């Protein structure tokens, strides 16, 4: 039981196209591409200077001024 040949993959591709149709496959491809692009953009945004600081520490002093301290109260 070796690896699949090119003919196996062509038959699988033909069956998938017959089941879903080319329009739906095109839409799924563009949706997947948009999701990957969004993920990459999110990873770029998160790779700023604050990401280099150890967990639990603030990257710079101005970020500490911008935070708001709140006290949680229990619901009775």
C-alpha positions in Angstrom: 0.0 0.0 0.0 2.2 2.8 -1.3 1.5 6.5 -1.8 -1.2 7.8 -4.1 -0.4 8.3 -7.7 -1.4 11.4 -9.7 -4.4 9.5 -11.1 -5.8 8.9 -7.6 -5.6 12.6 -6.8 -7.2 13.6 -10.2 -10.1 11.2 -9.5 -10.5 12.7 -6.0 -10.4 16.2 -7.4 -13.0 15.3 -10.0 -15.4 13.9 -7.4 -15.0 16.9 -5.2 -15.7 19.3 -8.1 -18.8 17.2 -9.1 -20.1 17.3 -5.5 -19.5 20.9 -4.6 -19.3 22.7 -7.9 -16.7 25.2 -9.0 -18.5 28.3 -7.7 -18.7 26.9 -4.1 -15.0 25.8 -4.2 -14.0 29.2 -5.4 -15.9 30.9 -2.5 -14.4 28.5 0.0 -10.9 29.2 -1.3 -11.3 33.0 -1.1 -12.8 32.6 2.4 -9.9 30.5 3.5 -7.4 33.0 1.9 -9.1 35.8 3.8 -8.9 34.0 7.1 -5.2 33.2 6.6 -4.5 36.9 5.7 -6.4 38.0 8.8 -4.4 35.6 10.9 -1.1 36.8 9.5 -2.1 40.5 10.1 -3.1 39.6 13.7 0.3 38.0 14.3 2.1 41.0 12.9 0.1 43.4 15.2 0.9 41.2 18.2 4.7 41.1 17.5 5.3 44.7 18.8 7.8 45.7 21.5 5.4 44.7 24.3 5.5 41.1 23.2 9.2 40.9 24.1 8.5 41.7 27.8 8.1 38.7 30.2 4.5 37.7 31.1 3.0 39.8 33.8 5.2 42.9 33.3 4.3 46.1 31.5 6.4 46.9 28.5 6.7 50.7 29.2 5.6 53.2 31.9 3.0 54.9 29.8 1.0 51.7 29.5 0.6 51.6 33.3 -1.0 55.1 33.3 -3.6 54.0 30.7 -4.9 51.1 32.7 -7.9 51.4 34.9 -8.1 49.6 38.2 -11.5 48.2 39.1 -12.7 46.2 42.0 -15.0 43.3 41.4 -18.0 43.0 43.6 -19.8 39.8 44.2 -23.4 39.5 43.2 -25.7 38.7 46.1 
